[in-house]
Amino acid sequence: MLREFHAAEEELVGRAVVMSDGKAGMIDGVDLDNVHGLRVSICGHHGQWPVSTIKYIQS
């Protein structure tokens, strides 16, 4: 499980995203939540959001 978490962290941190609620920015952190699974934090926005709410991610 930790191996998958670290792989997701390496893949997501530093990439530009647009969330389903319109927030946009660079992912600066990935955390593991017992209820929602992976949650991301975005530079310039306070809080964390479930990975499932990402609408677009930089390829």
MODELLER restraints for C-alpha pairs under 7 A, 6 or more apart:
rsr = mdl.restraints
at = mdl.atoms
rsr.add(forms.Gaussian(group=physical.xy_distance, feature=features.Distance(at['CA:9:A'], at['CA:30:A']), mean=5.75, stdev=0.5))
rsr.add(forms.Gaussian(group=physical.xy_distance, feature=features.Distance(at['CA:12:A'], at['CA:27:A']), mean=6.64, stdev=0.5))
rsr.add(forms.Gaussian(group=physical.xy_distance, feature=features.Distance(at['CA:13:A'], at['CA:27:A']), mean=5.06, stdev=0.5))
rsr.add(forms.Gaussian(group=physical.xy_distance, feature=features.Distance(at['CA:13:A'], at['CA:28:A']), mean=5.42, stdev=0.5))
rsr.add(forms.Gaussian(group=physical.xy_distance, feature=features.Distance(at['CA:13:A'], at['CA:29:A']), mean=5.93, stdev=0.5))
rsr.add(forms.Gaussian(group=physical.xy_distance, feature=features.Distance(at['CA:14:A'], at['CA:26:A']), mean=5.60, stdev=0.5))
rsr.add(forms.Gaussian(group=physical.xy_distance, feature=features.Distance(at['CA:14:A'], at['CA:27:A']), mean=5.31, stdev=0.5))
rsr.add(forms.Gaussian(group=physical.xy_distance, feature=features.Distance(at['CA:14:A'], at['CA:28:A']), mean=6.05, stdev=0.5))
rsr.add(forms.Gaussian(group=physical.xy_distance, feature=features.Distance(at['CA:15:A'], at['CA:26:A']), mean=5.38, stdev=0.5))
rsr.add(forms.Gaussian(group=physical.xy_distance, feature=features.Distance(at['CA:15:A'], at['CA:27:A']), mean=5.76, stdev=0.5))
rsr.add(forms.Gaussian(group=physical.xy_distance, feature=features.Distance(at['CA:15:A'], at['CA:57:A']), mean=6.99, stdev=0.5))
rsr.add(forms.Gaussian(group=physical.xy_distance, feature=features.Distance(at['CA:15:A'], at['CA:58:A']), mean=5.94, stdev=0.5))
rsr.add(forms.Gaussian(group=physical.xy_distance, feature=features.Distance(at['CA:16:A'], at['CA:25:A']), mean=5.42, stdev=0.5))
rsr.add(forms.Gaussian(group=physical.xy_distance, feature=features.Distance(at['CA:16:A'], at['CA:26:A']), mean=4.32, stdev=0.5))
rsr.add(forms.Gaussian(group=physical.xy_distance, feature=features.Distance(at['CA:16:A'], at['CA:27:A']), mean=6.43, stdev=0.5))
rsr.add(forms.Gaussian(group=physical.xy_distance, feature=features.Distance(at['CA:16:A'], at['CA:57:A']), mean=5.95, stdev=0.5))
rsr.add(forms.Gaussian(group=physical.xy_distance, feature=features.Distance(at['CA:16:A'], at['CA:58:A']), mean=5.22, stdev=0.5))
rsr.add(forms.Gaussian(group=physical.xy_distance, feature=features.Distance(at['CA:17:A'], at['CA:24:A']), mean=5.61, stdev=0.5))
rsr.add(forms.Gaussian(group=physical.xy_distance, feature=features.Distance(at['CA:17:A'], at['CA:25:A']), mean=5.68, stdev=0.5))
rsr.add(forms.Gaussian(group=physical.xy_distance, feature=features.Distance(at['CA:17:A'], at['CA:26:A']), mean=6.17, stdev=0.5))
rsr.add(forms.Gaussian(group=physical.xy_distance, feature=features.Distance(at['CA:17:A'], at['CA:54:A']), mean=6.79, stdev=0.5))
rsr.add(forms.Gaussian(group=physical.xy_distance, feature=features.Distance(at['CA:17:A'], at['CA:56:A']), mean=5.55, stdev=0.5))
rsr.add(forms.Gaussian(group=physical.xy_distance, feature=features.Distance(at['CA:17:A'], at['CA:57:A']), mean=4.43, stdev=0.5))
rsr.add(forms.Gaussian(group=physical.xy_distance, feature=features.Distance(at['CA:17:A'], at['CA:58:A']), mean=6.16, stdev=0.5))
rsr.add(forms.Gaussian(group=physical.xy_distance, feature=features.Distance(at['CA:18:A'], at['CA:24:A']), mean=4.37, stdev=0.5))
rsr.add(forms.Gaussian(group=physical.xy_distance, feature=features.Distance(at['CA:18:A'], at['CA:25:A']), mean=6.83, stdev=0.5))
rsr.add(forms.Gaussian(group=physical.xy_distance, feature=features.Distance(at['CA:18:A'], at['CA:54:A']), mean=6.15, stdev=0.5))
rsr.add(forms.Gaussian(group=physical.xy_distance, feature=features.Distance(at['CA:18:A'], at['CA:55:A']), mean=5.63, stdev=0.5))
rsr.add(forms.Gaussian(group=physical.xy_distance, feature=features.Distance(at['CA:18:A'], at['CA:56:A']), mean=5.10, stdev=0.5))
rsr.add(forms.Gaussian(group=physical.xy_distance, feature=features.Distance(at['CA:18:A'], at['CA:57:A']), mean=6.56, stdev=0.5))
rsr.add(forms.Gaussian(group=physical.xy_distance, feature=features.Distance(at['CA:19:A'], at['CA:53:A']), mean=5.74, stdev=0.5))
rsr.add(forms.Gaussian(group=physical.xy_distance, feature=features.Distance(at['CA:19:A'], at['CA:54:A']), mean=4.45, stdev=0.5))
rsr.add(forms.Gaussian(group=physical.xy_distance, feature=features.Distance(at['CA:19:A'], at['CA:55:A']), mean=5.04, stdev=0.5))
rsr.add(forms.Gaussian(group=physical.xy_distance, feature=features.Distance(at['CA:19:A'], at['CA:56:A']), mean=6.87, stdev=0.5))
rsr.add(forms.Gaussian(group=physical.xy_distance, feature=features.Distance(at['CA:20:A'], at['CA:53:A']), mean=5.43, stdev=0.5))
rsr.add(forms.Gaussian(group=physical.xy_distance, feature=features.Distance(at['CA:20:A'], at['CA:54:A']), mean=5.93, stdev=0.5))
rsr.add(forms.Gaussian(group=physical.xy_distance, feature=features.Distance(at['CA:20:A'], at['CA:55:A']), mean=5.12, stdev=0.5))
rsr.add(forms.Gaussian(group=physical.xy_distance, feature=features.Distance(at['CA:25:A'], at['CA:42:A']), mean=5.86, stdev=0.5))
rsr.add(forms.Gaussian(group=physical.xy_distance, feature=features.Distance(at['CA:25:A'], at['CA:43:A']), mean=6.02, stdev=0.5))
rsr.add(forms.Gaussian(group=physical.xy_distance, feature=features.Distance(at['CA:26:A'], at['CA:42:A']), mean=5.55, stdev=0.5))
rsr.add(forms.Gaussian(group=physical.xy_distance, feature=features.Distance(at['CA:26:A'], at['CA:43:A']), mean=5.64, stdev=0.5))
rsr.add(forms.Gaussian(group=physical.xy_distance, feature=features.Distance(at['CA:27:A'], at['CA:40:A']), mean=6.53, stdev=0.5))
rsr.add(forms.Gaussian(group=physical.xy_distance, feature=features.Distance(at['CA:27:A'], at['CA:41:A']), mean=5.82, stdev=0.5))
rsr.add(forms.Gaussian(group=physical.xy_distance, feature=features.Distance(at['CA:27:A'], at['CA:42:A']), mean=4.54, stdev=0.5))
rsr.add(forms.Gaussian(group=physical.xy_distance, feature=features.Distance(at['CA:27:A'], at['CA:43:A']), mean=6.31, stdev=0.5))
rsr.add(forms.Gaussian(group=physical.xy_distance, feature=features.Distance(at['CA:28:A'], at['CA:41:A']), mean=5.86, stdev=0.5))
rsr.add(forms.Gaussian(group=physical.xy_distance, feature=features.Distance(at['CA:28:A'], at['CA:42:A']), mean=5.56, stdev=0.5))
rsr.add(forms.Gaussian(group=physical.xy_distance, feature=features.Distance(at['CA:28:A'], at['CA:43:A']), mean=5.87, stdev=0.5))
rsr.add(forms.Gaussian(group=physical.xy_distance, feature=features.Distance(at['CA:29:A'], at['CA:40:A']), mean=5.71, stdev=0.5))
rsr.add(forms.Gaussian(group=physical.xy_distance, feature=features.Distance(at['CA:29:A'], at['CA:41:A']), mean=5.21, stdev=0.5))
rsr.add(forms.Gaussian(group=physical.xy_distance, feature=features.Distance(at['CA:30:A'], at['CA:38:A']), mean=6.69, stdev=0.5))
rsr.add(forms.Gaussian(group=physical.xy_distance, feature=features.Distance(at['CA:30:A'], at['CA:39:A']), mean=5.72, stdev=0.5))
rsr.add(forms.Gaussian(group=physical.xy_distance, feature=features.Distance(at['CA:30:A'], at['CA:40:A']), mean=4.57, stdev=0.5))
rsr.add(forms.Gaussian(group=physical.xy_distance, feature=features.Distance(at['CA:30:A'], at['CA:41:A']), mean=6.46, stdev=0.5))
rsr.add(forms.Gaussian(group=physical.xy_distance, feature=features.Distance(at['CA:31:A'], at['CA:38:A']), mean=5.78, stdev=0.5))
rsr.add(forms.Gaussian(group=physical.xy_distance, feature=features.Distance(at['CA:31:A'], at['CA:39:A']), mean=5.24, stdev=0.5))
rsr.add(forms.Gaussian(group=physical.xy_distance, feature=features.Distance(at['CA:31:A'], at['CA:40:A']), mean=6.33, stdev=0.5))
rsr.add(forms.Gaussian(group=physical.xy_distance, feature=features.Distance(at['CA:32:A'], at['CA:38:A']), mean=4.82, stdev=0.5))
rsr.add(forms.Gaussian(group=physical.xy_distance, feature=features.Distance(at['CA:32:A'], at['CA:39:A']), mean=6.23, stdev=0.5))
rsr.add(forms.Gaussian(group=physical.xy_distance, feature=features.Distance(at['CA:33:A'], at['CA:39:A']), mean=6.73, stdev=0.5))
rsr.add(forms.Gaussian(group=physical.xy_distance, feature=features.Distance(at['CA:36:A'], at['CA:50:A']), mean=6.32, stdev=0.5))
rsr.add(forms.Gaussian(group=physical.xy_distance, feature=features.Distance(at['CA:38:A'], at['CA:50:A']), mean=5.95, stdev=0.5))
rsr.add(forms.Gaussian(group=physical.xy_distance, feature=features.Distance(at['CA:38:A'], at['CA:51:A']), mean=5.77, stdev=0.5))
rsr.add(forms.Gaussian(group=physical.xy_distance, feature=features.Distance(at['CA:39:A'], at['CA:48:A']), mean=5.86, stdev=0.5))
rsr.add(forms.Gaussian(group=physical.xy_distance, feature=features.Distance(at['CA:39:A'], at['CA:49:A']), mean=5.09, stdev=0.5))
rsr.add(forms.Gaussian(group=physical.xy_distance, feature=features.Distance(at['CA:39:A'], at['CA:50:A']), mean=4.25, stdev=0.5))
rsr.add(forms.Gaussian(group=physical.xy_distance, feature=features.Distance(at['CA:39:A'], at['CA:51:A']), mean=5.41, stdev=0.5))
rsr.add(forms.Gaussian(group=physical.xy_distance, feature=features.Distance(at['CA:40:A'], at['CA:48:A']), mean=5.30, stdev=0.5))
rsr.add(forms.Gaussian(group=physical.xy_distance, feature=features.Distance(at['CA:40:A'], at['CA:49:A']), mean=5.35, stdev=0.5))
rsr.add(forms.Gaussian(group=physical.xy_distance, feature=features.Distance(at['CA:40:A'], at['CA:50:A']), mean=6.32, stdev=0.5))
rsr.add(forms.Gaussian(group=physical.xy_distance, feature=features.Distance(at['CA:40:A'], at['CA:51:A']), mean=6.26, stdev=0.5))
rsr.add(forms.Gaussian(group=physical.xy_distance, feature=features.Distance(at['CA:41:A'], at['CA:47:A']), mean=6.28, stdev=0.5))
rsr.add(forms.Gaussian(group=physical.xy_distance, feature=features.Distance(at['CA:41:A'], at['CA:48:A']), mean=4.61, stdev=0.5))
rsr.add(forms.Gaussian(group=physical.xy_distance, feature=features.Distance(at['CA:41:A'], at['CA:49:A']), mean=6.56, stdev=0.5))
